Amino acid sequence: MFHKVKNVNALPDYKLSVQFCEGVTKIYDIAPLFEKYGFFLPLKGSPELFSSVIVDQGGYGIIWNDDIDISCDELWANSG
């Protein structure tokens, strides 16, 4: 089941406030991804890029650019 994303906001310390279409809001910490996946490192080096996060068309995830995204399932499953 997809938990589509309705809205996303960048927070301090590389956290994201993710609001899902069901009305649930969760906090997702992307900091652990910096060590696991190198393609997330540009977000660590650029607060402007990190803050530019948007919901992907259709709500199936969030994106920063053509190279950096996170799926709605990942956000739902691994958010607090």
Secondary structure, DSSP 8 states (H G I E B T S, - for coil): ----EEEEEEEGGGEEEEEETTS-EEEEE-HHHHHH-GGGHHHHH-HHHHHT-EE-TTSSEEESSSS-EEEHHHHHHT--
